[in-house]
């Protein structure tokens, strides 16, 4: 994501929070900026480390985890469970389920929506009597650019 795209995404999230009546604290703004500026998903401790650098003081991990939980709860971020990392959600303006495509070479992640995949996951869960709160499949491989270069 280029600088302009990162700024635009941050502005869109901030505007969405305003429309939803959600408070954007200085900490939330800074965490959002850190995540948006990273080309690859970040772990919580990488976010804490960058935040400490920007703030010039140590940061208590629980405050950052609460901030990340806020962004997850409202659909602005995805948690990549297999890597314990956080990535921007590009479709936060509506509820969606699909797949996270994670490049094992450059670390980039893209979230894609797929109605057929969502239906298949819902059907699978229903047959098992399972009530899913979130459904996101993680696929690990090579992004288009890294696959072309290989």
PyMOL commands that set and color helices and strands:
alter all, ss='L'
color gray80, all
select helices_A, chain A and resi 3-20+26-37+44-55+61-73+115-127+144-149
alter helices_A, ss='H'
color red, helices_A
select strands_A, chain A and resi 42-43+77-80+85-88+98-103+109-113+136-141
alter strands_A, ss='S'
color yellow, strands_A
deselect
rebuild
show_as cartoon
